[in-house]
Amino acid sequence: MKKKLRIGIEVQRIFRAKKHGMEVVALELINEIQKLDQYNEYILYARNDVDDACVKEQANFKIRTLSSSSYPTWEQLALPKAVKKDNLDFLHSTCNTSALNLSVPLMLTLHDIIYLEKTDFKGTSYQNFGNLYRRFIVPKIVEKSKLIVTVSNFEKDVILNKLNLPEDKVKVIYNAVNPKFNVNYSKERLLDFKNVHRLPDEFILFLGNTAPKKNTLNVIKAYTEYRSVASEGLPLVILDYDRKLVEDTLKELGKEEFIENFIFPGYIPSDEMPLLYNCSSLFLYPSLRESFGLPILEAMACGVPVITSNTSSMPEIASNAAIFVNPFDHNEIKDAIVRFFADDNLRVEMKQLGLKRASDFTWKSAAEQLLSIYNSFII
């Protein structure tokens, strides 16, 4: 009989209300691991927060909620202290960073190393601090880690080259799509969702973000150019984004009159995101740099055609199922939008290709790959 492992999984912010990409990925994998593995023992390390019901304890899966005044002190002080008490075989830190002084071997999920490539301080103060912290911590943590997991072959190559690592130290496990992202929602439910959030019958969707890599400025430029040539075109819904920021950008562009074509529904809970995708006609994701690009697959799984970038991981993930653009050229983004709405056959083809591509990525498969790594981890 194989040895029963005692595995720690660290996801400091998994219980926060507004989960970001890394916490979503970790939550999906944990949910699948709980279904697949009742043999090994697990301890989840997280910070106290409001959404502590998103993961449940079970016979072989316990939760440690640790408190601290800040992200760094939680990670560097509270986490290693708890790990030492729990007599783990190893710790898996899932969100790019970990404690510098651990008493057990470390496995690290390194989603990306964008912050090592460039720090331009164009984000919020919180984002800037996070980038500086990762810039300091990540090279040291990578050196201490026994194994690195990342989310695409593109990012693996970047990590290997930037950090000068041997190839066998980095493994790839693709992210995946939750089954809730599908095309089976009733017309009545979608209509209710639109009414609650005051959304129009048809619209283009863009996930607003102040992070420079999300390319919001070029999306705004492209959209206003599109509306200049298509006066009856669709409105643009920008999610979780401040209207004032768009107003300021339009003023700088001398296009203040276009503000009425933008819609700002605010934050949409993750459980309602499938409804938002289903209600949209086109999803814009011309990011400047992604290690994976999960929203691409989520939109595709909801039958929504995608315009995305021809850079970094996005062609690897989208394959032949998206319209690709140079994200640095707002005119090319605009041309893709115009072409999409002018071609009925293209819209049908992109929907069908997207549904097929999204079906290739499941969290069960990702969790099976992760469990295989756990069970063969060299301690």
N, C-alpha and C positions, 0 to 999 in steps of 0.2 A: 504494500500500500504506500502510495506517495505521501511525502510529508505534508501535513496541513500547515499552510502558510498563515502568518499573521501580518496583514497588509494594511498600511495606513494610506488613506487618500486625503490629500489636502485641497480644499476649495474654500478659501477664506470667505468669499463673498457670495456663496451659493444661496444664502438665505435672504439676500436683499431683494426688495420688491422689484426694482427695475434691473433685471439680469442682462448682462451684456454677453457677447458671443462666447467668451471662454467659459462663463458659468453655465450657459445653456448647453454647451457641448459636454461639460462634466456631468451635468444633471442627467442628460440623455444616457450617457455611458453608465452612470451609477444605477439608473433604473433598470437597464438591461442586465448589468452584472448581478443585481439582486435576483433576477429571474433565472439566470443561467448557472449561478454558482452558489450552492448551499453547503459547500465543503470547506473552503478556506474561510478564515475569519477576517473581518474588515472593521476598521475604525475610521470614520469620517471626521476630519478636523475642520471646523467652520467657526465663523464669528457669529455671535448673537445678532439676530436681526428679525424683521417682521414676518418673513415667509418661511418659518421653520417647519412648516407642514409639507413642504415640497419633497422631502425625503423622509421615509419612515424607517424606524429601527426594525430589525427582524432578528431571528435567533443568532445568526452569524454576522450581523451588521449593526454596529453600535455607533453612536454619534457623540462626539465631544464638542461642545460649544465653549469657546474660549473668549475671554474678554481682554481688551486692550484699548489704549487711547488712540492708536493710529495704526495704519496698515503696516508700516515697517516694524513697530514694536511688537505687534501681534506675530508677525512672521519671524522676527529675529530673536524674540524673547519667549513669548507665550508658547509658540509652536514647538520649539526644540525641548522645552521643559516637559510638555505633555507627552511628546514622542518618547522621551527617555523613560518615563514612568510606565508606558504601555508595552514595552518589551516586543517591539515589532521586528519582523524579518527585514522589511524595507519600507520606505515611504515613497509614495507617488505624488509629487506636487504637480498640479494640473494647469497652472496659469502663468507660466513663463518664469516665475521666480520661486525662491525657497529660502530656508534658513541656511546661513553660512556654516553654522556649527551644529551638525546633527550627530547623534550617537548611532545611527543606522545607515545603511546604504541608501542612496537616493536615485530614483527614476524621475525624470523631468519631462513634462510636455511643454515643448517650446513652440508656441503657435506661430511666432514670427520674430524677426530681429530688426524690424523697421527702425526702432529707436537707436540701433547701433550704426545704421547707415546714414541717418541724418536727423539732427535735432534743430528745428528752425524756430521754436518758441512761438509759432503762430496759433497754437491751440489755446485752450483755457489754462489758467494757472494750475488746476488739478491735473490736466493732461500733461502739462510741461513738467510738473514735479514727478509724475509717474514715469515719464520717459527718462528723466535724469536718474531716478532710482533704479530703473531697469538697466540703464546704460552702465551703472556702477556694479550692480549685483550679478547680472546675467553671465558675463564672462567667467566670473569666479564660480558661480553655481554650475555652469556647464563643465568646467574643469573637474569639479567634485563629483558630478553625476556618473553613475555606472552606465546609464543608457539614456538617450534622448529620443522622444517620440515627437514627430511633427506631422503636419496635416496635408502636405502635398509634396510631390517630387520637386516642384519648383523651389519650395522653401527648404527642402533637404539640401539641394545644391547650394543655395545661398548660405545656409548654416555651415556646411562643410567647408566652403571656400572662405567665408569670413572668419571663422573661428579655428580653421586649420585642424579639423578633426578627422580621424580615420572613418572611412565610410561605414564600417560595421557598428559604429557607435550611435548611428541615427537610423531609426525606423520610421516608416510612413504608415499612418492609419488615417484614411479619409474621414472627414465628417460626413454626416448623413442627414436625412429628412425625417422628421417626425410624421407618423401617419395622419396626424390631424391636418396636415397640409395636403388637401385633396380637392376634387371637383364635385363632391357629393352633397354640398350644402344646398338646402332648398331655396327657391326664389323668395319665399316668404321670409326666411331667416336673413337672407342678404338684404332684402328691402328694409327689414327692421333695423339692421345694423347701419345702413345708410341714413335712415331717419334719425337714429340716436346721435350719430356723429355729424349730421347735416352735410352729407356728401352728395354730390351730383350723380345723375344716372351713369355717366361715363367720365373717366378721368385717367390721367397718367400719374403713376406713383413714383415718388422718390423718397428714400429714407434719409431725411435731413440729418446733418451732423456737423458740428463745428470743427471736427478733426480735419486738418488740411487734406489728408489723403482721400477723403470722401468726395472732393472735387465739386463742392456745392457752387462755387463761383462760376465754373464753366457750365454747369447744369442750368443755372439761372440765365446765363448768356445764351446758351443754345435754345432754351425754351422761349425766351423773348424773341429770338430770331425766327423760330418756328411760328410763333403767333403773328409775327409781322407778315409772313407769307401765307398764313392760314388763319385768317381773322375769325373763322368759325371753328377753330381747333378746340381740342379738349383742355380743360383746366388742369393745373398741376397740383397734386396733393403732396405737401411736404410734411412728413411725420416728425413730431416731437422737435419742432424748430420754432424759434422766435420770429414772429412776423416782423418785428422791428429790424432784424438783421437783413431780411430780404428788402424791406423798404429802403434801408441805407444803401444796399448794393444797387438797387434800381435807380436811386437818386444819383449815385456816382456814374451810372451808365447813361443817364439822361432819359430813362424810360420809366418814370414813376407811374405812368398811366396803366402799366401792366399789372400792378399790384392786385387788381380785382380778379385777375385770372389765377391767382395763387390761393390755395385753401390750406388752412392750418388746423387740423383736428386735435393737435396736442399729442400726448402720450396714449398709445393704444396698448393695452395689456397683451402679453405674449399669447394668451389663449384666444384672443380675437384677431391675431394677425392673419390666420387663414381666411377669415371673412374679408379683411381688407384687400388681400391679394385677389380673391375671387371677384371682388367688386371692380377691380381696376382693369383697364384695357391694355396697358403697356407698363412695364417696369423698367425704370432707368437705373443702371448700376455702373456708371462709367468711372469707377474708382481709379485712383492713380496707382495704387499698390495694394494687393491683398495676398495673404498667405493661402487662403482658400476661397472665401466668398460664399458663405452659406445662404444668404438671401437669394442668390441666383437660383439655387435648386428649390428653395421654398416657393418662389414665384412659379417656376416651371411646374412643380407638383400641383399647383392650383390652376394650371392651364393658362398662365399669363406669359405671353412672349416677352423676351428680355433683350434689351440693348446693354451690352457691357463692354469692357475694355479689352484691347488686344495685347495687354501687358501682364506681367507677373503670372499668377496662378490661374487667371480667369479663363484663358483658352483651354487649359488642362481640365478644368472642372466643367465648363459649359460644353466642351467638345464642338460638335457641329450644330448645336441646338440653340444658338443665340446669334444676334447680329452684333458684330464686333466693330469697335471704333477706336480711333486714337483719342484717348481721354484728354490729351493736352490741347486738342483742336476743337473748340466749341462749334465751329462750322460743320465739322464732320459729324458731331453728335446731332446737330440740327438736321443735317441732310438725312441721317438715318431715321429720325422721327418722321420726317416728311415722306420718305420712301415707304416706311412701314404703313402709314395710313393711306397711301395711294395704291397699295397692292393687296387686294383681297387674298390672292393665292399665297402670298408671303405670310400673311397673318395666320392662315390656317396651317401652313407648313410649320411655322415656328411653334405653334401651340402643340402640334402632334410630336414634333421632335423633342420639345421640352418635357412633355409628360414621360416619354420613353427614357430620356436621360436621367431625370430625377429618380426613376424607379431603380436605377442601378446603385443607389446609395441608401443603405439601411443601417440603423443603429444597432440592430442585432448582429449584423456582420462585423461592424466596427468593434463591438464589445467582445465578440468571439476572438478577434485578432488581439485585442488587449489582454484577454484572459490567457491566451497562448503565450504572450510575452511575460505576463506575471508568473505563469507556471514554469517558465524556463529561465527566469531571471537569475543571474549569477550573483549570489550573495557573498 
